[in-house]
């Protein structure tokens, strides 16, 4: 999937991308939702040392072959 991705597509669809991002719930809203349904969502709850957080952020965009916001950021912020 990403092999055929053209970074120019980001520029061509920037307004649509911004509209989708604007619909993403805030951290506080997601945190409340996760708590309400009893979902594990912090590093500690997942059994991961919080000291590893920065390392996870660095590699998170490469874990799956998906175009994520983290991966998109690497493509447009240089």
PyMOL Python script that loads the backbone (N, CA, C, O; Angstrom):
from pymol import cmd

cmd.read_pdbstr("""\
ATOM      1  N   UNK A   1       0.815  -1.190   0.000  1.00  0.00           N
ATOM      2  CA  UNK A   1       0.000   0.000   0.000  1.00  0.00           C
ATOM      3  C   UNK A   1       0.866   1.263   0.000  1.00  0.00           C
ATOM      4  O   UNK A   1       0.687   2.148  -0.837  1.00  0.00           O
ATOM      5  N   UNK A   2       1.800   1.336   0.944  1.00  0.00           N
ATOM      6  CA  UNK A   2       2.615   2.536   1.024  1.00  0.00           C
ATOM      7  C   UNK A   2       3.642   2.636  -0.093  1.00  0.00           C
ATOM      8  O   UNK A   2       4.146   3.723  -0.376  1.00  0.00           O
ATOM      9  N   UNK A   3       3.955   1.519  -0.726  1.00  0.00           N
ATOM     10  CA  UNK A   3       4.905   1.555  -1.837  1.00  0.00           C
ATOM     11  C   UNK A   3       4.374   2.403  -2.982  1.00  0.00           C
ATOM     12  O   UNK A   3       5.148   3.011  -3.722  1.00  0.00           O
ATOM     13  N   UNK A   4       3.062   2.443  -3.126  1.00  0.00           N
ATOM     14  CA  UNK A   4       2.458   3.203  -4.225  1.00  0.00           C
ATOM     15  C   UNK A   4       1.985   4.583  -3.784  1.00  0.00           C
ATOM     16  O   UNK A   4       1.427   5.332  -4.586  1.00  0.00           O
ATOM     17  N   UNK A   5       2.203   4.923  -2.516  1.00  0.00           N
ATOM     18  CA  UNK A   5       1.741   6.216  -2.004  1.00  0.00           C
ATOM     19  C   UNK A   5       2.591   7.345  -2.556  1.00  0.00           C
ATOM     20  O   UNK A   5       3.820   7.276  -2.567  1.00  0.00           O
ATOM     21  N   UNK A   6       1.910   8.387  -3.015  1.00  0.00           N
ATOM     22  CA  UNK A   6       2.577   9.586  -3.525  1.00  0.00           C
ATOM     23  C   UNK A   6       2.391  10.710  -2.509  1.00  0.00           C
ATOM     24  O   UNK A   6       1.263  11.154  -2.295  1.00  0.00           O
ATOM     25  N   UNK A   7       3.468  11.185  -1.877  1.00  0.00           N
ATOM     26  CA  UNK A   7       3.338  12.260  -0.893  1.00  0.00           C
ATOM     27  C   UNK A   7       2.616  13.494  -1.425  1.00  0.00           C
ATOM     28  O   UNK A   7       2.058  14.266  -0.645  1.00  0.00           O
ATOM     29  N   UNK A   8       2.619  13.686  -2.720  1.00  0.00           N
ATOM     30  CA  UNK A   8       1.901  14.823  -3.303  1.00  0.00           C
ATOM     31  C   UNK A   8       0.402  14.723  -3.008  1.00  0.00           C
ATOM     32  O   UNK A   8      -0.302  15.732  -2.992  1.00  0.00           O
ATOM     33  N   UNK A   9      -0.074  13.507  -2.777  1.00  0.00           N
ATOM     34  CA  UNK A   9      -1.488  13.304  -2.448  1.00  0.00           C
ATOM     35  C   UNK A   9      -1.874  14.051  -1.177  1.00  0.00           C
ATOM     36  O   UNK A   9      -3.006  14.518  -1.047  1.00  0.00           O
ATOM     37  N   UNK A  10      -0.936  14.163  -0.241  1.00  0.00           N
ATOM     38  CA  UNK A  10      -1.216  14.907   0.988  1.00  0.00           C
ATOM     39  C   UNK A  10      -1.544  16.346   0.645  1.00  0.00           C
ATOM     40  O   UNK A  10      -2.533  16.893   1.133  1.00  0.00           O
ATOM     41  N   UNK A  11      -0.732  16.958  -0.183  1.00  0.00           N
ATOM     42  CA  UNK A  11      -0.969  18.354  -0.566  1.00  0.00           C
ATOM     43  C   UNK A  11      -2.284  18.495  -1.320  1.00  0.00           C
ATOM     44  O   UNK A  11      -3.036  19.444  -1.095  1.00  0.00           O
ATOM     45  N   UNK A  12      -2.557  17.567  -2.201  1.00  0.00           N
ATOM     46  CA  UNK A  12      -3.778  17.642  -3.008  1.00  0.00           C
ATOM     47  C   UNK A  12      -5.045  17.466  -2.180  1.00  0.00           C
ATOM     48  O   UNK A  12      -6.103  17.978  -2.548  1.00  0.00           O
ATOM     49  N   UNK A  13      -4.949  16.752  -1.073  1.00  0.00           N
ATOM     50  CA  UNK A  13      -6.127  16.471  -0.241  1.00  0.00           C
ATOM     51  C   UNK A  13      -6.027  17.103   1.145  1.00  0.00           C
ATOM     52  O   UNK A  13      -6.697  16.673   2.084  1.00  0.00           O
ATOM     53  N   UNK A  14      -5.188  18.123   1.262  1.00  0.00           N
ATOM     54  CA  UNK A  14      -4.912  18.709   2.573  1.00  0.00           C
ATOM     55  C   UNK A  14      -6.167  19.183   3.291  1.00  0.00           C
ATOM     56  O   UNK A  14      -6.308  18.934   4.488  1.00  0.00           O
ATOM     57  N   UNK A  15      -7.068  19.846   2.611  1.00  0.00           N
ATOM     58  CA  UNK A  15      -8.277  20.340   3.272  1.00  0.00           C
ATOM     59  C   UNK A  15      -9.133  19.182   3.780  1.00  0.00           C
ATOM     60  O   UNK A  15      -9.662  19.252   4.890  1.00  0.00           O
ATOM     61  N   UNK A  16      -9.276  18.140   3.006  1.00  0.00           N
ATOM     62  CA  UNK A  16     -10.035  16.965   3.445  1.00  0.00           C
ATOM     63  C   UNK A  16      -9.380  16.321   4.660  1.00  0.00           C
ATOM     64  O   UNK A  16     -10.064  15.908   5.597  1.00  0.00           O
ATOM     65  N   UNK A  17      -8.071  16.238   4.641  1.00  0.00           N
ATOM     66  CA  UNK A  17      -7.328  15.661   5.766  1.00  0.00           C
ATOM     67  C   UNK A  17      -7.572  16.481   7.020  1.00  0.00           C
ATOM     68  O   UNK A  17      -7.813  15.927   8.093  1.00  0.00           O
ATOM     69  N   UNK A  18      -7.510  17.789   6.889  1.00  0.00           N
ATOM     70  CA  UNK A  18      -7.746  18.666   8.048  1.00  0.00           C
ATOM     71  C   UNK A  18      -9.155  18.494   8.603  1.00  0.00           C
ATOM     72  O   UNK A  18      -9.348  18.509   9.819  1.00  0.00           O
ATOM     73  N   UNK A  19     -10.136  18.332   7.729  1.00  0.00           N
ATOM     74  CA  UNK A  19     -11.520  18.149   8.174  1.00  0.00           C
ATOM     75  C   UNK A  19     -11.679  16.835   8.939  1.00  0.00           C
ATOM     76  O   UNK A  19     -12.401  16.782   9.935  1.00  0.00           O
ATOM     77  N   UNK A  20     -11.021  15.795   8.489  1.00  0.00           N
ATOM     78  CA  UNK A  20     -11.081  14.514   9.183  1.00  0.00           C
ATOM     79  C   UNK A  20     -10.400  14.618  10.540  1.00  0.00           C
ATOM     80  O   UNK A  20     -10.933  14.145  11.544  1.00  0.00           O
ATOM     81  N   UNK A  21      -9.224  15.237  10.573  1.00  0.00           N
ATOM     82  CA  UNK A  21      -8.493  15.398  11.838  1.00  0.00           C
ATOM     83  C   UNK A  21      -9.308  16.196  12.841  1.00  0.00           C
ATOM     84  O   UNK A  21      -9.291  15.891  14.034  1.00  0.00           O
ATOM     85  N   UNK A  22     -10.017  17.209  12.375  1.00  0.00           N
ATOM     86  CA  UNK A  22     -10.826  18.050  13.270  1.00  0.00           C
ATOM     87  C   UNK A  22     -11.933  17.251  13.960  1.00  0.00           C
ATOM     88  O   UNK A  22     -12.422  17.661  15.013  1.00  0.00           O
ATOM     89  N   UNK A  23     -12.331  16.121  13.383  1.00  0.00           N
ATOM     90  CA  UNK A  23     -13.400  15.294  13.957  1.00  0.00           C
ATOM     91  C   UNK A  23     -12.889  14.304  14.993  1.00  0.00           C
ATOM     92  O   UNK A  23     -13.686  13.660  15.676  1.00  0.00           O
ATOM     93  N   UNK A  24     -11.580  14.172  15.120  1.00  0.00           N
ATOM     94  CA  UNK A  24     -11.018  13.227  16.087  1.00  0.00           C
ATOM     95  C   UNK A  24     -11.275  13.769  17.492  1.00  0.00           C
ATOM     96  O   UNK A  24     -10.984  14.933  17.770  1.00  0.00           O
ATOM     97  N   UNK A  25     -11.814  12.938  18.374  1.00  0.00           N
ATOM     98  CA  UNK A  25     -12.072  13.405  19.745  1.00  0.00           C
ATOM     99  C   UNK A  25     -10.774  13.842  20.433  1.00  0.00           C
ATOM    100  O   UNK A  25      -9.685  13.378  20.095  1.00  0.00           O
ATOM    101  N   UNK A  26     -10.919  14.735  21.393  1.00  0.00           N
ATOM    102  CA  UNK A  26      -9.762  15.210  22.145  1.00  0.00           C
ATOM    103  C   UNK A  26      -9.217  14.089  23.036  1.00  0.00           C
ATOM    104  O   UNK A  26      -9.877  13.074  23.262  1.00  0.00           O
ATOM    105  N   UNK A  27      -8.012  14.300  23.529  1.00  0.00           N
ATOM    106  CA  UNK A  27      -7.405  13.338  24.450  1.00  0.00           C
ATOM    107  C   UNK A  27      -8.329  13.103  25.640  1.00  0.00           C
ATOM    108  O   UNK A  27      -8.542  11.964  26.053  1.00  0.00           O
ATOM    109  N   UNK A  28      -8.871  14.178  26.185  1.00  0.00           N
ATOM    110  CA  UNK A  28      -9.732  14.071  27.362  1.00  0.00           C
ATOM    111  C   UNK A  28     -10.997  13.252  27.051  1.00  0.00           C
ATOM    112  O   UNK A  28     -11.432  12.437  27.865  1.00  0.00           O
ATOM    113  N   UNK A  29     -11.574  13.477  25.873  1.00  0.00           N
ATOM    114  CA  UNK A  29     -12.770  12.719  25.485  1.00  0.00           C
ATOM    115  C   UNK A  29     -12.449  11.231  25.320  1.00  0.00           C
ATOM    116  O   UNK A  29     -13.199  10.371  25.782  1.00  0.00           O
ATOM    117  N   UNK A  30     -11.339  10.941  24.664  1.00  0.00           N
ATOM    118  CA  UNK A  30     -10.942   9.550  24.487  1.00  0.00           C
ATOM    119  C   UNK A  30     -10.605   8.899  25.824  1.00  0.00           C
ATOM    120  O   UNK A  30     -10.974   7.750  26.065  1.00  0.00           O
ATOM    121  N   UNK A  31      -9.910   9.623  26.687  1.00  0.00           N
ATOM    122  CA  UNK A  31      -9.548   9.098  27.997  1.00  0.00           C
ATOM    123  C   UNK A  31     -10.809   8.749  28.785  1.00  0.00           C
ATOM    124  O   UNK A  31     -10.874   7.690  29.409  1.00  0.00           O
ATOM    125  N   UNK A  32     -11.809   9.628  28.761  1.00  0.00           N
ATOM    126  CA  UNK A  32     -13.069   9.371  29.466  1.00  0.00           C
ATOM    127  C   UNK A  32     -13.795   8.164  28.859  1.00  0.00           C
ATOM    128  O   UNK A  32     -14.351   7.344  29.590  1.00  0.00           O
ATOM    129  N   UNK A  33     -13.791   8.055  27.547  1.00  0.00           N
ATOM    130  CA  UNK A  33     -14.435   6.927  26.884  1.00  0.00           C
ATOM    131  C   UNK A  33     -13.746   5.615  27.255  1.00  0.00           C
ATOM    132  O   UNK A  33     -14.411   4.639  27.601  1.00  0.00           O
ATOM    133  N   UNK A  34     -12.427   5.594  27.185  1.00  0.00           N
ATOM    134  CA  UNK A  34     -11.683   4.386  27.541  1.00  0.00           C
ATOM    135  C   UNK A  34     -11.948   3.988  28.994  1.00  0.00           C
ATOM    136  O   UNK A  34     -12.119   2.808  29.297  1.00  0.00           O
ATOM    137  N   UNK A  35     -11.981   4.977  29.888  1.00  0.00           N
ATOM    138  CA  UNK A  35     -12.257   4.688  31.301  1.00  0.00           C
ATOM    139  C   UNK A  35     -13.670   4.137  31.460  1.00  0.00           C
ATOM    140  O   UNK A  35     -13.884   3.203  32.232  1.00  0.00           O
ATOM    141  N   UNK A  36     -14.629   4.702  30.743  1.00  0.00           N
ATOM    142  CA  UNK A  36     -16.023   4.266  30.850  1.00  0.00           C
ATOM    143  C   UNK A  36     -16.211   2.823  30.399  1.00  0.00           C
ATOM    144  O   UNK A  36     -17.061   2.113  30.936  1.00  0.00           O
ATOM    145  N   UNK A  37     -15.436   2.389  29.430  1.00  0.00           N
ATOM    146  CA  UNK A  37     -15.597   1.015  28.929  1.00  0.00           C
ATOM    147  C   UNK A  37     -14.557   0.059  29.517  1.00  0.00           C
ATOM    148  O   UNK A  37     -14.528  -1.125  29.182  1.00  0.00           O
ATOM    149  N   UNK A  38     -13.710   0.589  30.394  1.00  0.00           N
ATOM    150  CA  UNK A  38     -12.712  -0.252  31.060  1.00  0.00           C
ATOM    151  C   UNK A  38     -11.566  -0.690  30.163  1.00  0.00           C
ATOM    152  O   UNK A  38     -10.944  -1.723  30.409  1.00  0.00           O
ATOM    153  N   UNK A  39     -11.282   0.083  29.129  1.00  0.00           N
ATOM    154  CA  UNK A  39     -10.211  -0.268  28.197  1.00  0.00           C
ATOM    155  C   UNK A  39      -8.845   0.125  28.761  1.00  0.00           C
ATOM    156  O   UNK A  39      -8.682   1.207  29.325  1.00  0.00           O
ATOM    157  N   UNK A  40      -7.883  -0.757  28.602  1.00  0.00           N
ATOM    158  CA  UNK A  40      -6.512  -0.430  28.967  1.00  0.00           C
ATOM    159  C   UNK A  40      -5.974   0.504  27.892  1.00  0.00           C
ATOM    160  O   UNK A  40      -6.085   0.225  26.698  1.00  0.00           O
ATOM    161  N   UNK A  41      -5.393   1.613  28.328  1.00  0.00           N
ATOM    162  CA  UNK A  41      -4.914   2.555  27.317  1.00  0.00           C
ATOM    163  C   UNK A  41      -3.676   3.338  27.717  1.00  0.00           C
ATOM    164  O   UNK A  41      -3.205   4.171  26.942  1.00  0.00           O
ATOM    165  N   UNK A  42      -3.149   3.100  28.878  1.00  0.00           N
ATOM    166  CA  UNK A  42      -1.891   3.749  29.247  1.00  0.00           C
ATOM    167  C   UNK A  42      -0.778   2.709  29.160  1.00  0.00           C
ATOM    168  O   UNK A  42      -1.034   1.505  29.184  1.00  0.00           O
ATOM    169  N   UNK A  43       0.443   3.182  29.060  1.00  0.00           N
ATOM    170  CA  UNK A  43       1.569   2.255  28.997  1.00  0.00           C
ATOM    171  C   UNK A  43       1.598   1.346  30.220  1.00  0.00           C
ATOM    172  O   UNK A  43       1.819   0.140  30.105  1.00  0.00           O
ATOM    173  N   UNK A  44       1.372   1.939  31.395  1.00  0.00           N
ATOM    174  CA  UNK A  44       1.386   1.151  32.623  1.00  0.00           C
ATOM    175  C   UNK A  44       0.327   0.057  32.580  1.00  0.00           C
ATOM    176  O   UNK A  44       0.600  -1.084  32.953  1.00  0.00           O
ATOM    177  N   UNK A  45      -0.882   0.393  32.127  1.00  0.00           N
ATOM    178  CA  UNK A  45      -1.969  -0.591  32.057  1.00  0.00           C
ATOM    179  C   UNK A  45      -1.660  -1.712  31.061  1.00  0.00           C
ATOM    180  O   UNK A  45      -2.133  -2.838  31.217  1.00  0.00           O
ATOM    181  N   UNK A  46      -0.877  -1.398  30.056  1.00  0.00           N
ATOM    182  CA  UNK A  46      -0.502  -2.388  29.053  1.00  0.00           C
ATOM    183  C   UNK A  46       0.749  -3.172  29.443  1.00  0.00           C
ATOM    184  O   UNK A  46       1.208  -4.039  28.699  1.00  0.00           O
ATOM    185  N   UNK A  47       1.299  -2.854  30.628  1.00  0.00           N
ATOM    186  CA  UNK A  47       2.478  -3.566  31.106  1.00  0.00           C
ATOM    187  C   UNK A  47       3.770  -3.111  30.456  1.00  0.00           C
ATOM    188  O   UNK A  47       4.726  -3.880  30.357  1.00  0.00           O
ATOM    189  N   UNK A  48       3.802  -1.854  30.010  1.00  0.00           N
ATOM    190  CA  UNK A  48       4.986  -1.313  29.339  1.00  0.00           C
ATOM    191  C   UNK A  48       5.595  -0.225  30.213  1.00  0.00           C
ATOM    192  O   UNK A  48       4.883   0.625  30.747  1.00  0.00           O
ATOM    193  N   UNK A  49       6.892  -0.256  30.352  1.00  0.00           N
ATOM    194  CA  UNK A  49       7.603   0.748  31.144  1.00  0.00           C
ATOM    195  C   UNK A  49       7.419   2.123  30.505  1.00  0.00           C
ATOM    196  O   UNK A  49       7.767   2.308  29.339  1.00  0.00           O
ATOM    197  N   UNK A  50       6.873   3.098  31.253  1.00  0.00           N
ATOM    198  CA  UNK A  50       6.669   4.435  30.712  1.00  0.00           C
ATOM    199  C   UNK A  50       7.956   5.101  30.215  1.00  0.00           C
ATOM    200  O   UNK A  50       7.898   6.022  29.400  1.00  0.00           O
ATOM    201  N   UNK A  51       9.106   4.646  30.695  1.00  0.00           N
ATOM    202  CA  UNK A  51      10.382   5.201  30.237  1.00  0.00           C
ATOM    203  C   UNK A  51      10.615   4.914  28.754  1.00  0.00           C
ATOM    204  O   UNK A  51      11.449   5.559  28.120  1.00  0.00           O
ATOM    205  N   UNK A  52       9.886   3.956  28.206  1.00  0.00           N
ATOM    206  CA  UNK A  52      10.026   3.588  26.787  1.00  0.00           C
ATOM    207  C   UNK A  52       9.166   4.441  25.861  1.00  0.00           C
ATOM    208  O   UNK A  52       9.219   4.274  24.643  1.00  0.00           O
ATOM    209  N   UNK A  53       8.388   5.336  26.414  1.00  0.00           N
ATOM    210  CA  UNK A  53       7.420   6.103  25.617  1.00  0.00           C
ATOM    211  C   UNK A  53       8.054   6.797  24.414  1.00  0.00           C
ATOM    212  O   UNK A  53       7.532   6.699  23.304  1.00  0.00           O
ATOM    213  N   UNK A  54       9.144   7.480  24.613  1.00  0.00           N
ATOM    214  CA  UNK A  54       9.777   8.204  23.509  1.00  0.00           C
ATOM    215  C   UNK A  54      10.227   7.250  22.400  1.00  0.00           C
ATOM    216  O   UNK A  54      10.092   7.558  21.216  1.00  0.00           O
ATOM    217  N   UNK A  55      10.754   6.107  22.785  1.00  0.00           N
ATOM    218  CA  UNK A  55      11.175   5.110  21.791  1.00  0.00           C
ATOM    219  C   UNK A  55       9.989   4.614  20.987  1.00  0.00           C
ATOM    220  O   UNK A  55      10.090   4.431  19.774  1.00  0.00           O
ATOM    221  N   UNK A  56       8.870   4.396  21.651  1.00  0.00           N
ATOM    222  CA  UNK A  56       7.673   3.931  20.949  1.00  0.00           C
ATOM    223  C   UNK A  56       7.191   4.964  19.951  1.00  0.00           C
ATOM    224  O   UNK A  56       6.774   4.619  18.845  1.00  0.00           O
ATOM    225  N   UNK A  57       7.245   6.220  20.335  1.00  0.00           N
ATOM    226  CA  UNK A  57       6.806   7.272  19.413  1.00  0.00           C
ATOM    227  C   UNK A  57       7.700   7.326  18.184  1.00  0.00           C
ATOM    228  O   UNK A  57       7.227   7.579  17.076  1.00  0.00           O
ATOM    229  N   UNK A  58       8.988   7.088  18.379  1.00  0.00           N
ATOM    230  CA  UNK A  58       9.923   7.106  17.255  1.00  0.00           C
ATOM    231  C   UNK A  58       9.657   5.990  16.256  1.00  0.00           C
ATOM    232  O   UNK A  58       9.798   6.193  15.050  1.00  0.00           O
ATOM    233  N   UNK A  59       9.274   4.816  16.741  1.00  0.00           N
ATOM    234  CA  UNK A  59       9.098   3.672  15.831  1.00  0.00           C
ATOM    235  C   UNK A  59       7.643   3.382  15.493  1.00  0.00           C
ATOM    236  O   UNK A  59       7.369   2.548  14.630  1.00  0.00           O
ATOM    237  N   UNK A  60       6.706   4.052  16.154  1.00  0.00           N
ATOM    238  CA  UNK A  60       5.295   3.692  15.990  1.00  0.00           C
ATOM    239  C   UNK A  60       4.808   3.812  14.552  1.00  0.00           C
ATOM    240  O   UNK A  60       3.941   3.046  14.133  1.00  0.00           O
ATOM    241  N   UNK A  61       5.340   4.743  13.799  1.00  0.00           N
ATOM    242  CA  UNK A  61       4.861   4.912  12.429  1.00  0.00           C
ATOM    243  C   UNK A  61       5.330   3.791  11.510  1.00  0.00           C
ATOM    244  O   UNK A  61       4.816   3.647  10.401  1.00  0.00           O
ATOM    245  N   UNK A  62       6.294   3.002  11.954  1.00  0.00           N
ATOM    246  CA  UNK A  62       6.823   1.929  11.105  1.00  0.00           C
ATOM    247  C   UNK A  62       6.292   0.550  11.484  1.00  0.00           C
ATOM    248  O   UNK A  62       6.635  -0.439  10.836  1.00  0.00           O
ATOM    249  N   UNK A  63       5.473   0.469  12.508  1.00  0.00           N
ATOM    250  CA  UNK A  63       5.033  -0.835  12.992  1.00  0.00           C
ATOM    251  C   UNK A  63       4.099  -1.528  12.004  1.00  0.00           C
ATOM    252  O   UNK A  63       4.227  -2.732  11.780  1.00  0.00           O
ATOM    253  N   UNK A  64       3.173  -0.800  11.417  1.00  0.00           N
ATOM    254  CA  UNK A  64       2.238  -1.398  10.463  1.00  0.00           C
ATOM    255  C   UNK A  64       2.346  -0.667   9.133  1.00  0.00           C
ATOM    256  O   UNK A  64       2.729   0.502   9.079  1.00  0.00           O
ATOM    257  N   UNK A  65       2.008  -1.362   8.083  1.00  0.00           N
ATOM    258  CA  UNK A  65       2.060  -0.778   6.744  1.00  0.00           C
ATOM    259  C   UNK A  65       0.792   0.027   6.481  1.00  0.00           C
ATOM    260  O   UNK A  65      -0.028  -0.320   5.631  1.00  0.00           O
ATOM    261  N   UNK A  66       0.657   1.114   7.241  1.00  0.00           N
ATOM    262  CA  UNK A  66      -0.511   1.982   7.140  1.00  0.00           C
ATOM    263  C   UNK A  66      -0.048   3.426   7.098  1.00  0.00           C
ATOM    264  O   UNK A  66       1.002   3.776   7.636  1.00  0.00           O
ATOM    265  N   UNK A  67      -0.848   4.254   6.450  1.00  0.00           N
ATOM    266  CA  UNK A  67      -0.552   5.680   6.458  1.00  0.00           C
ATOM    267  C   UNK A  67      -1.232   6.285   7.672  1.00  0.00           C
ATOM    268  O   UNK A  67      -2.432   6.562   7.649  1.00  0.00           O
ATOM    269  N   UNK A  68      -0.465   6.488   8.728  1.00  0.00           N
ATOM    270  CA  UNK A  68      -0.981   7.051   9.973  1.00  0.00           C
ATOM    271  C   UNK A  68      -0.590   8.514  10.056  1.00  0.00           C
ATOM    272  O   UNK A  68       0.211   9.000   9.258  1.00  0.00           O
ATOM    273  N   UNK A  69      -1.161   9.214  11.030  1.00  0.00           N
ATOM    274  CA  UNK A  69      -0.767  10.615  11.228  1.00  0.00           C
ATOM    275  C   UNK A  69       0.710  10.702  11.574  1.00  0.00           C
ATOM    276  O   UNK A  69       1.392  11.633  11.146  1.00  0.00           O
ATOM    277  N   UNK A  70       1.210   9.745  12.343  1.00  0.00           N
ATOM    278  CA  UNK A  70       2.637   9.765  12.690  1.00  0.00           C
ATOM    279  C   UNK A  70       3.496   9.634  11.433  1.00  0.00           C
ATOM    280  O   UNK A  70       4.490  10.343  11.277  1.00  0.00           O
ATOM    281  N   UNK A  71       3.115   8.744  10.559  1.00  0.00           N
ATOM    282  CA  UNK A  71       3.879   8.557   9.311  1.00  0.00           C
ATOM    283  C   UNK A  71       3.702   9.775   8.402  1.00  0.00           C
ATOM    284  O   UNK A  71       4.662  10.220   7.773  1.00  0.00           O
ATOM    285  N   UNK A  72       2.503  10.308   8.331  1.00  0.00           N
ATOM    286  CA  UNK A  72       2.252  11.475   7.503  1.00  0.00           C
ATOM    287  C   UNK A  72       3.092  12.663   7.983  1.00  0.00           C
ATOM    288  O   UNK A  72       3.608  13.436   7.177  1.00  0.00           O
ATOM    289  N   UNK A  73       3.218  12.792   9.291  1.00  0.00           N
ATOM    290  CA  UNK A  73       4.022  13.872   9.854  1.00  0.00           C
ATOM    291  C   UNK A  73       5.461  13.767   9.372  1.00  0.00           C
ATOM    292  O   UNK A  73       6.083  14.775   9.037  1.00  0.00           O
ATOM    293  N   UNK A  74       5.984  12.559   9.337  1.00  0.00           N
ATOM    294  CA  UNK A  74       7.360  12.357   8.862  1.00  0.00           C
ATOM    295  C   UNK A  74       7.497  12.735   7.390  1.00  0.00           C
ATOM    296  O   UNK A  74       8.563  13.168   6.952  1.00  0.00           O
ATOM    297  N   UNK A  75       6.418  12.570   6.629  1.00  0.00           N
ATOM    298  CA  UNK A  75       6.467  12.887   5.210  1.00  0.00           C
ATOM    299  C   UNK A  75       6.391  14.387   4.933  1.00  0.00           C
ATOM    300  O   UNK A  75       6.989  14.874   3.973  1.00  0.00           O
ATOM    301  N   UNK A  76       5.653  15.122   5.775  1.00  0.00           N
ATOM    302  CA  UNK A  76       5.432  16.538   5.469  1.00  0.00           C
ATOM    303  C   UNK A  76       6.243  17.494   6.324  1.00  0.00           C
ATOM    304  O   UNK A  76       6.381  18.664   5.966  1.00  0.00           O
ATOM    305  N   UNK A  77       6.783  17.031   7.442  1.00  0.00           N
ATOM    306  CA  UNK A  77       7.575  17.898   8.318  1.00  0.00           C
ATOM    307  C   UNK A  77       9.034  17.499   8.197  1.00  0.00           C
ATOM    308  O   UNK A  77       9.462  16.481   8.742  1.00  0.00           O
ATOM    309  N   UNK A  78       9.770  18.291   7.497  1.00  0.00           N
ATOM    310  CA  UNK A  78      11.199  17.997   7.318  1.00  0.00           C
ATOM    311  C   UNK A  78      12.024  19.207   7.632  1.00  0.00           C
ATOM    312  O   UNK A  78      13.251  19.159   7.540  1.00  0.00           O
TER     313      UNK A  78
END
""", "prot")
cmd.dss("prot")
cmd.show_as("cartoon", "prot")
cmd.util.cbc("prot")
cmd.orient("prot")
